[in-house]
Amino acid sequence: MLIAKRKSSASETLPKGLPKNISGRRHVKSIWSRLNSPQLKQIRGLASFIIIGGILIGVFYIIFFSPFFTITKVTVEKNGNAVPETAITAFLERLKGRNILFVGTDSLVQEIEQTFKNEILLVRIKKSYPSAIKAEAEEYPAAVNLRVITADKTQKFVLNQIGYSILENTETKNIPVLVWHTDKPFTGKSIMIKQEKFTPILEAMKRFTEVFGLKIAEGEWKKAERELRFKTEKNFEVWIDLTADINGQILKLKKALPKLDIYNTPLEYIDLRIAGGDSEKVIYKKR
């Protein structure tokens, strides 16, 4: 009897819930229909248009009319180090007040490299958003300390890799000294030694140090004789013909090392200029 009553009770309560579920579904369907009505679709489309339009207008204003992308700061780095003020800075100052998004830098790079062609090897101009410009300049490295000796005075210059005077009245550490006896003094920044003459000088000193591991204390360029004489840390001179094969002269001395111990023999000079049939001959003088 108890089981029968429970079944009867369940069968009585089931129809009561069924209309409620149907009514809820109809209610949801009604709401969904209203949300997808043509009027609401128009309203949503209009709202989306207004929002997107506002965003585009804001972006347009920021790009073209606001100072957000206006260049206000320029900096210069030389050989990886920031410098406070250089001649290049004046070129970059022209970019101030312009829109960083649309400013072109290629022509400015060419102008800087042409203006400072004897000092600067390469220039890169980078944009640092939103409002800064940075120029990175790679300079020709300092190569020798040049002492120009005339009858009444001695001048000091620091020459870069192409023979251009980058400093005056001073000397730089850790690069060799080159002496040049001449009749007239020099003034101002200029190409002191033409590159076609200067390159063999640098090659001879660099190659000698690489092959023998000896530092060069001082060299003398004899322009008329077209030769280089440099003194090593062992206090002997090496004479090089700058018009001949530089590497060949250095290697000639290397082949002679078993007979001529340049590291322990007290020498006054070694002459490598001999050419022709007896080109392997090394002339030297002991102290």
Buried (B, 14 or more C-beta within 10 A) or exposed (E): EEEEEEEEEEEEEEEEEEEEEEEEEEEEEEEEEEEEEEEEEEEEEEEEEEEEEEEEEEEEEEEEEEEBBEBEEBBBBBEEEEEEEBEBBEBBEEBEEBBBEEBEBEEBBEEBBEEBEBBBBEBEBEBEEBBBBBBBBBBBEBBBBBBBBBEEEEBBBBBBBBBBBBBEEEBEEEBBBBBBBEEEEBEEBEBBBEEEBBBBBBBBBBBBBEBBEBEBEBBBBBEEEEBBBBBBEBEBBBBBBBEBEBEEBBBBBEEBEEEBEBEEEEBEBBBBBBBEEEBEEBEBEEE
